[in-house]
C-alpha cells in the first residue's frame, strides 16, 4: 500500500488527530506525498516523515513499538535532529497513542523472564555484538554505565574514571578488603578498585566476551592476583565480603528476584560491610519501552526507589545515601551518541544498516529520556542497620577526608587509600 485513496484534506485531518493524540508535541508530521500537519513551522524542532501508508497505519495502531521499527527500516525519517524530536515527543507523552488510549489494558506490565537461562541469552543479545562494536563509541576503558562529570567540560574518559572513584569513595574501600561485584561489564571498575584502593575483587558476569576481555586487561595491568573475573550469574556468588558493588546490573534482575538479591547480599556481607547499587530507574512505576525491550534490553526493568526497597527492607539494611545522577547520564549518553555518529559509516559496515540504525535510535532515545526526566539514574549506598560506623557527613565522598562521629571508631569513615597514578 503505497498511498491513501482519500483526499489530501482527510489525510491532513488524520495527521492532526495523530498529533493531538501525541499531546501536541513541538514537531511536524509529513506524509510521503508532502501533506503536513502539527506544530507551527516556527515552533517546531523538526519533522517526522512517514514514507508509506502502511507505516502510517502501524504508527496509529502501536506508536510505542512502531516508531522505532519504522525508523530502523527507513520507512520513517527524521529532519531536524533525532534527539530533539524524541524529546519533544516524550515531553508531550508520545508513548500514549490512539489505540492505547482506547485500550488501556495494553499498558498492563507483563511478567518478565529473568531466569538463569534467559539471563545468559539476554546478555548475549545485548553485549556479545563484539567488543569492536562498543570500542567505536565507548571510552578507552570500555565503561558502559553512567559517567560522573565534575564539570560539563570534563572528557568522557575523565568522567568515567571519576565515576569509578565516586563509587569507591562511597563504599570507603580500604587496602586489604574483599569486594564482590555483581555484573562487571568489561572489568574497568574491578580493576580500578584493585589498583587504586588495594582491595581484592571477585567480579561476576554472564557475558563470555566481556569476561575474556576483562581477564586480558587484568593480565596486562598485572592485577590477575587481585582480581578474579568469573563467568557466571550473580545468583551463584558465594563467600563473605567487606563490600558489595553492582553498577548497571539491577535493571536486568527483575522485580520478582529483588528479595532473593537482598538475601544474597545479606549472606555475602560482613557485619560491617557496605553496599552500593547503581541503576537506571524511574520516578514512578512504568514498564520499559517495548521497542527497547524487544531490540536492545530484553526483559529489563528500570525500578523506582520504592521498588528497590524490596532488596533492603526484608534484611534490615539501612539506606545511607541516595544520589540521582540523571543529568550525568544525559551528558554521558550525549558523548556516546556523538562518538557513534562520528564512527557511523564504520559501524554500519560492521553490523549492517538496520542494526546500526537500531543502536542510533536507542542512543538518541537515551539522551532524550534523561533530558526529559523519563528515566533517572540512582546510586543507593547501604549497610546493615546495626552498623554504627556510618560516616558523619558526605564530605569524604568528594574530598577523600575522613567523616566519622567524633568519638566513634573509624570504621566505615576511615580515610580511603591514596589514589595512585596510572590507568584504572
CORCOR-V13853 format. One record per helix or strand of 2 or more residues. SS is the DSSP state (h for helix, s for strand). FROM is the first residue (numbers start at 1). TO is the last residue. If there is no record, write none. Layout:
ss	from	to
SS	FROM	TO
SS	FROM	TO
This chain:
ss	from	to
h	8	21
s	28	31
s	36	38
s	47	50
h	53	61
h	63	72
s	76	79
h	82	91
h	98	102
h	104	107
h	116	127
h	131	135
h	156	170
s	178	182
h	188	197
s	200	205
h	208	220
s	227	231
h	234	236
s	241	247
h	250	252
h	255	268
s	269	281
h	290	295
h	305	315
s	317	324
h	326	342
h	344	351
h	353	372
s	376	384
h	395	399
h	411	413
